[in-house]
Amino acid sequence: YKGQFVVLEEGEHNFFGTDMNDKISSLQLITEDLHNPQITLYQHVDYQGRSRIVREATNLAEGQDDDIVSSHKVQRGAWLLCENSDGSGPQYLAREHEDVPNYKTINFNDKLSFLRPLRPGRGS
């Protein structure tokens, strides 16, 4: 599961862009319950400093938490973390119970500007 990735939420997808066309080599199925998502963001590594609980799509660039997050704990759901406030740029998929105590290990330290929970599907 290395390299560029794309998140495909429920629905039909017929175009991945020219960078991903005919190049997908691995797939991860999201098995988390995506209802009632929650993630806690921390200003410093090892879950230290100011913390913020997030339950919905949030643009951190609009406040004092832009580009200062250094660790997180996902309580529920799966989250797409983005370097840029419009959702572009480098991204990271944060999954339930896969906490990250130091964003330097994922090359994301002090870069987070936008995050959103993955949306639940319609079910069977």
N, C-alpha and C positions, 0 to 999 in steps of 0.2 A: 504493500500500500504506500508506495513512495511516489514522489513527483506531483505533477499537477493533478487536480481532481475536480470533479463536478458533482454537485448534489442534485439528485433527481427525486423530486417528491412525486407523490401519486399523480398519475396522468400519463398521457402519451407524449413521447419526445422523439422527434424525427430529425433533429439537427443539434449537434454538439459543438459546432464551430469548427473551423478549419484546423485549429491546433489539436483537437481531440479526435477528429475523424479517423476511423480505422486504427486507433492507437490505444484503446482501452485494454489494459492487461490484467486488471484485478477489480474486484467488486466487493463491497462491504454492505451487508444488509443491516438496516437500522432496526433493532428489536426492542428498543426502549418504548415505554408508554409515553407518547408525546403530548398527552393532556396535562394541564397544569404544570408547565415547565418552570424550573427555577435554577438559577446559577448565582453563586456569590463570587464577586470580583474583589481582589485585594490589591492595594497599592504597591506592596512590597513582596518579595519572594517569601516562601514559607508561610504564606497566609497571614502576613503581618501588615501593619499600617491600617489606614482607613479601608473599610469594606463597604460594599454596595450589593444589595440583593436585587436581581433583575428577573422579571417574570414575563417580559414581552420585548418585542423588537425595540432596540434602544440605540439612538445616535449619541454616542458619548462626545462627539465633537461639539455639541451644543452646550456643554457644561464643563465643570472643573475636572472631570474624570477622563478627558481625552488624552491619549498617549501616556498614561501613568500606570496602567495595570501591569502587574508582574506575576500574578498567580490567580488560580481560580479553583472552585469546587463546584461540581455540577450535582445538585440535589435530585433533580428530575428532568427527564427529557434529553434532547440532543440539541446542541447549539452551533450555529455557524458564526465564527468570529472573523471579522474582516479588518484589514489594516486601514482602509479608507472609509470615510463616512457614507459614501454612496454604495458600499458593498463590494467595491472593486479592489484590485490589488491582491496581495497574498492573503490566503484564508486558512483557517484551522477548524477542524470539526471536533468540538468538545462533547464527549459522550458521558452519560451517567456513570458515576463511580470510577471514572478515569481522570482523577484530579491532577492538576499540573502545579506543583509547588514552585516552579521556576520557569518563567517564559523564555529564558535564554536557551533552554534545551530544545525549544521548538522555534527558535529564532523569531520570537514575537514580543520580546520585552519592550515595554513602553511604546507599543505600536497600535494597540487596539483602539479603533475609533467607532466601530459599529458591530452589533451582534443581534442575532435573531434566533428564536427557537425554530426547529424544523416543525412543519405543520403536520398534524395527524391526518391520515387518509379517511376515507368515508367508511372503511370497514367492509366486511362481507355481507 
